[in-house]
Amino acid sequence: MGGTAKMNAMRSAVVVVGALAFGYLTLQLGFKPYLEKAQLEQQRQEQALLQAQSASRDSFDDSHEFPEVLDSKPSIRSSDDNVETILLV
């Protein structure tokens, strides 16, 4: 009895996998025009987004990219033999 039950389970599994493959192919063939249109629209939107991003990068002013960091420590300037030296305290 164990061999027959195992064969029935294997046969059922093959039938289920075959039915799933047939259903997948049916959906792919039935909706192919709609899927292609959706894929083309998605690619068009991605290209438009990339073009907008590259245009915004090109028009970006580099002088405002990183703010200048100011030193919070006070500085003392002294002259010694006509050479100006900056001492940080």
C-alpha positions in Angstrom: 0.0 0.0 0.0 2.9 2.4 0.7 4.2 2.2 -2.9 0.7 3.0 -4.4 0.1 6.0 -2.2 3.6 7.3 -3.0 2.9 6.9 -6.8 -0.4 8.7 -6.4 1.2 11.6 -4.6 3.9 11.9 -7.3 1.3 11.8 -10.0 -0.8 14.5 -8.3 2.3 16.7 -7.9 3.1 16.3 -11.6 -0.5 17.2 -12.5 -0.4 20.3 -10.3 2.9 21.5 -11.7 1.7 21.0 -15.2 -1.5 22.9 -14.5 0.4 25.8 -13.0 2.8 25.9 -16.0 -0.2 25.8 -18.4 -2.0 28.6 -16.5 1.2 30.8 -16.5 1.7 30.4 -20.2 -2.0 31.1 -20.8 -1.8 34.3 -18.9 1.4 35.4 -20.6 0.0 34.8 -24.1 -3.4 36.3 -23.2 -2.1 39.5 -21.6 1.1 39.9 -23.8 -0.1 43.1 -25.5 -1.0 44.7 -22.2 2.2 43.6 -20.5 4.3 45.0 -23.3 2.5 48.3 -23.1 3.0 48.5 -19.4 6.7 47.6 -19.7 7.3 50.3 -22.3 5.5 52.9 -20.2 7.6 51.9 -17.2 10.8 52.2 -19.2 9.7 55.6 -20.6 9.0 56.9 -17.0 12.4 55.7 -15.8 14.2 57.4 -18.7 12.3 60.7 -18.0 13.2 60.4 -14.4 16.9 59.9 -15.2 16.9 62.8 -17.6 15.3 65.0 -15.0 17.9 64.0 -12.4 20.8 64.6 -14.8 19.4 68.0 -15.8 19.1 69.0 -12.2 22.7 67.9 -11.5 23.9 69.9 -14.5 22.2 73.1 -13.4 23.3 72.8 -9.8 25.7 75.5 -8.7 28.8 73.9 -7.2 29.5 76.9 -5.0 26.6 75.9 -2.8 27.4 72.2 -2.6 29.3 72.3 0.7 29.1 75.2 3.1 32.4 76.6 4.3 33.2 75.5 7.8 34.3 78.3 10.1 36.8 77.6 12.8 35.3 78.1 16.3 38.7 78.6 17.9 40.0 82.2 18.3 43.2 82.9 16.4 46.1 85.2 17.4 48.1 86.8 14.7 51.7 87.8 15.5 54.5 89.1 13.3 58.0 87.9 13.8 60.7 89.1 11.5 58.2 90.1 8.8 56.7 86.7 8.7 53.0 86.5 9.7 52.1 83.4 11.8 48.7 82.3 12.9 48.6 80.7 16.3 45.5 78.7 17.3 44.7 78.8 21.0 
